[in-house]
Amino acid sequence: MGEIPFLTVEGPIGVGKTSLAKAISEHYQFTLLKEIVDENPFLGKFYDNIEEWSFQTEMFFLCNRYKQLSDIHHHYLNKNKPVVADYHIFKNLIFAQRSLNESEYNKYLKIYDILTADMPKPNVIIYLDASLETLLDRIKMRGREIEKNISPLYLEQLSIDYQNAMNDFEAKHPDIPVLRFNGDNLDFVKNKEDLLHIYNELSNALEKKKCIDHKN
């Protein structure tokens, strides 16, 4: 028996992480783990005033994601049940570095390191990226009230931060493959061929990692 598949889908806001994670869950019959977003009581205030509400927002996300991953680890991965998540907890550092001041970030990092020390690591990361125009169009299309005041400049910088973070992750974790797909070129929601292309790349990565075969 190989590794139990634990996949994470990552990328900037609006790129389609949850849609792809859901499709993968249904295709491979993996448990779906969705991040808590709308339940964050500080998020709307954060988009209105990042400086004022950043620490509260980031701490809420960190604590909830820690609890989610702990539950997934104990109730699924430890019982040989594969999981696909629409986030990786390392994303917390991407957002925290961008929104917290130095003093807040140093405090946050200490808590992050303690909470994530024994967290399960994914076998494969799927990284989605897209242009600012595409991200803004998709955010507008899904019409979340909580996201209506996202600054294009903030979103553009976030995309750059994600690129840098993924490059750094690959350098530090050469044993964890990162599959990169561009949302400007692929529309896996409307185009079945694009989705099948992603499935094919993912199946190859899982086979190389010698994960359990759960393909349909």
Buried (B, 14 or more C-beta within 10 A) or exposed (E): EEBBBBBBBBBBBBBBBBBBBBBBBEBBEBBBBBBBBEEBEBBBBBBEEBEEBBBBBBBBBBEBBBEBBBEBBEEBBEEEBBBBBBBBBBBBBBBBBBBBEEEBBEEBBEBBEEBBEEBBBBBBBBBBBBEBEBBBEBBEEEEBEBBEEBEEEBBBBBBEBBBEBBEEBBEEBEEBBBBBBEBEEBEBBEEEEBBEBBBEBBBEBBEEBEBBEBEE
